[in-house]
């Protein structure tokens, strides 16, 4: 059975599963800020830093659990600037390669979008590799492309690629 759970803290078992999830995605080509090969220590440092920020009102994280194992994750960063308190950013939508095609990404996105609506956010943004599977997924979830920036980020193999920005307006 699959369920979505908001993380409030990360214990040792969850940390190990999150490290494995991030490594699977990066080693599979996901452009989420890391180069391959992604070492255990670097991946653990990332999740440990995120864990320290989960108590802040500005960052939320959800995981998808399938048979008790973490198979996906997404984050919502809420803008705290006075002129941006109506918006948020979706970050690091990750789904384990063995679990793709099961609607996990859509359910994670629904959780993040609902949480954004619940705190009065009316605009969300995100970015992804312009040629990625995710760039084809987001329009199916109601996201609109804002444009591409060439040579914006390096893929896990170190090659520069274009990044596509998306946005979604949420009902007030």
Secondary structure, 3 states (H helix, E strand, C coil): CEEEEEECCCCHHHHHHHHHHHHHHHHCCCCCCCCCCCCHHHHHHHHHHHHHHCCCCCEEEEEEEECCEEEEEEEEEECCCHHHCCEEEEEEEEECHHHCCCCHHHHHHHHHHHHHHHCCCCEEEEEEECCCHHHHHHHHCCCEEEEEEEEEEECCCCCEEEEEEEEEECCC
